[in-house]
């Protein structure tokens, strides 16, 4: 059926079949098990090249345990500030954000921590962004899977009290899964809110 639609469209318009990729997302279907898998391995490879991380070591975690970031780690001298002005911090954070929103909610927390320091980026902040990129390098072939399970809604939440070193704000997160896939992931910090929704 899809082949017939493509054939008809090609008679009406000048078009090129680009395969399964959609905005840097590769789609895999297993109709017999009613499963859909999404991956961004080629997009992640491009991001790694853009930030000269394609030859870096592969990271085990997006953010090491007990890493604390704060504004106190911002540049203190003119030399440090000048060096950090040449670091593509905001661009890297934005590239990772696209991956999180589409296929990789597993790095959402680490990204949310780094997003807070775009106006006052220091070496420690950039180090965590590089850790996320190294982790994505190791796990670039992972899939976000939808379907295959029973139509059951599952919810999980987590919270930390006054975990922000800069203003003692609390952090809380929750995720809902439907049919085995991540449907909604939200993060709250007192005065801040971000969300990820994945529709199947």
C-alpha positions, 0 to 999 in steps of 0.5 A: 500500500505504501509503495502504491502511494509513493508511486502515485505521488512520484507521477504527480510531483518530482520526488526522491525516496529518502528511505526510512530516515525522518529528520535524522531519525531512523524508523524500524518496524516489526509488524509481527510484534507490533513494535516501532523503534526509533534511533538517531545514530547517524545524527549523533555521529554528525553531532560528534563530528561537529564538536570534534568528539568522534575520536573521543573515548566512549563514556559509561554514564552521561554524568558521573555520580556526585558531580555538582555544578554551580555558577561558582565554576564560571570563568573568573579571569579574563583569560578563562572567559576568553577561552570559554567564549570559543567553546560551542556550549549552547550549540552542543546543548541544543544538539543534545536537546534534539536527541533527548526530545526525539529518542533519548530521554535517558540523558534528560537529567544530565542535559537539564543540569548543563542547560542552566549554565549557558550564560556563565559556562565554565570548564566544569560545565563543558566537561559534563556536556562532553561526558554526555556526548561520550555517552551518546557515542557509546550508546548511539545505536540504542533505540526508543521502542514503542509497542510490543507490550500490554496497553498498561500505563506506568508512572515513575517519579523522583525528587531531590530536595534543595539539590541546586547549589546556586539557589537551593531549589528542589528538582523533581521528575516524572515519566509515564510509559504506555505500551512499553514506550516512553510517552511523557517525561517532565522535569521540574525545578522550582521556577523552571519546567521542561518536558518531553512528549513522545507520541506513537 
